């Protein structure tokens, strides 16, 4: 049996100047945890390290490599984490050259040849990792393994793609017992992310989901998903959950079945989810509220018709207003997401978006700057350089809050950055918003958490210049 050490690089750097613990989200590396549990089910020895909680990442890796003596290291990374993943690979190879290093995730699935060019990476896993990684560590001939990219002498080879896993219930739950479950958060609560299905049916230009999931949404059965929730409550006392499906309510009947099962089992926890405005009904929201839903997060992106339609999102502002109104009426908190710097964005369109955000009166509004993720349509548009251009010098700059990295003939990176800061200040410092939030406070704890979040935001928004 093989010994596999699975590492998730630190994620807090994605927030840069924001203290993510005071205003942010940090969730478990579920992809890695699913691979770990699958390998364990095949009798391999596994160890997971979520380095986001480490005070000294390389010291911890050194100690764990010496103690565990792995045959393989499996790394995963988002685009802004990829440079750190390469540094980890270089460090491990310098310490133990015989260890085979496998790298997977959305970024390398979109850019396998570029990623395998790093000298310390032995194999790239393209797509879902459970079966592919198990075949690698079990010694299957590399040329026969679907879904991998590797070097053979001076030549880079990419094998045929692996089919997606259809029966998600066949996979064991993530290896929760090796993760710091009680440390994950979704501001302001300690909150654990769980997933009921993989992928998304939609085709938004800025989203990288299709790199692996091919515009499909494969789901676990309601019983299997709720069983995991129940297990987390019994073993870790979990009180808050984040259903991290990209569009949790896209299958209404299934969503309602999950809610009814939670109620039937009398599971007492609060949960939040991401969804779309056109995937909600008032009846569904009522049932979600009864089963513990306290917040919904809706992607709006822009209030300018040309900008919004160019994303391929296919929603209307009327649908957004209606969904937010229903949620508010039912006592469900709301968060609206706005993405600044999309194709055809101008100063006028940004002003429209700010005015619409204020009109919605959501509990939170997230204004983030566009990042052209590899494998997306926006990535292709930026590469072409006609509508949008990128000014990023390396992958570490592919973050949404710290600086603008896309520009057009109508909007420079400096102006986009300035608008981003201005929009946050205008939204959160408006008398109406401050009054709504203060009047809704029901405890000193809520007041304390609100003050922490406000402080974290203030530190960011009063940064005067784009890096």
C-alpha positions, 0 to 999 in steps of 0.5 A: 500500500502507498503512503500519500501526503495531500497538501492544500496551500494557504488560502488567506493570501487571496484576501491580501489586505483583508483580515479574512477571519474578520470578514471572509470565508475559509472552507475545507479543501473538499476535493482533496478530502474526497481523494484522501477518503477514496484512497483510504477506502482502498487501504492506502495510508493518507495524511491531509494538511490544510496549510491555511492554519499553519504558522510556518508552512514549510516547517510543518511540511518538513516535520510531517514529511519526516514523520509520515515518509510519503511515497507521493505528495498530492497538491491542489491549488486555485489560480492565486495559490498556484505559485505557492504550490510550486514553492511547496513542490520545490521544497519537498523535492529538495528535501526528498527527491524520490517523492513523486509529486502530483498536482491537480485542480481547476487551474492545472486542468485548464493549463496542463502543459504550462503546469507540467513544465515546472520541473518539480511536478511529476504528474498533472491530474486533469479533471476529477482526482479520485480514480486517477490518483488511485491508479497513479499510486497503485502503479498503473502504467502512466500511458494507460491512465486517463486524465493525466499530463506528464513528461516523457523525456523532453516530450509533454504528453496528455492522455485522453480525458477521464469520464466524470464520476456519475454515482457520487453516492459511491464515494465515501464522505470527505476525510473530515477526521483529518481536517480542522473542522471546528476552525473553518468559518464563513464570517461571522460564524464557525461554518463548515462547507459541504457539497451536495453536487458537483458542477453547474448547468449554466455558462457564465463567462467568468466561471471556471466550473466547466473546466472540470464539470463540463456544464453538468451538475451531478448530484448526490442523493438527498439521503446521502447528503443529509447523512453526511450533515448528520454525521458532522453534527454528531462527531463535531457538534457542527452548528453552521453549514455552508452548502457550497454547490455553485447553484444549490437550488437549481433542481427545485424538487431535490432542494425541497426533498433535502429540506424535508429530510432535514426537518424529518430528522430534526437536525438543528443547524443553520445553513447558507447557500449560493444560488441564482435569482431565477432558481428560487420560488417563495414556496421553496424559500419558506421550506428552506427557512424552516429547515435552517436556511439563514442566508442566501448568496445571489450572483447579480454581477452587474446592473447594466443590461449590456454588461450582464447579458454579455456574461451569459448569465441570463437573469434579469434585474427584476428576478433579482429584486423579487428573490431578495424581496421574498427572502427579506419577507421570510427573514432570510438574510441576503448577500448580493455579489457584483463583479466589476470590470466585465466586458463593456464595463464603463464608469456609467455601468459601474454607477448603475451597479452601485445604485442597484446594489443600494436599492436591493438593501441586502445584508451584505454586498460583495464588490469584487474585481474581475479575474480572468481565470484560465479555462473561462470565456473571459480568459479567452477574451483577455488573451485576444486583447481586443475587448479586455486586456490583462496587466497581471505579471504573475499568478499571485496577482489573480485576486479579487480584492487587492488590485485590478488586473483587467483594463479596456479602452473605456476603463483603466485598471487604476480607475477600476480599482478606484471605483471598487473602493468607492463603491464599498465605501458608498455602500457600507458607509451610507446612513441607510445601511448603517441604520439597518444593520445597527437596528437589526442587532440582537446581542453584544456578540452580533455588535462585536462581530459587526465591528470586526467586519467593519474594521477589516473592510475599512483597512481595505477600502481606505487603501488609496492606490492600486498596487 
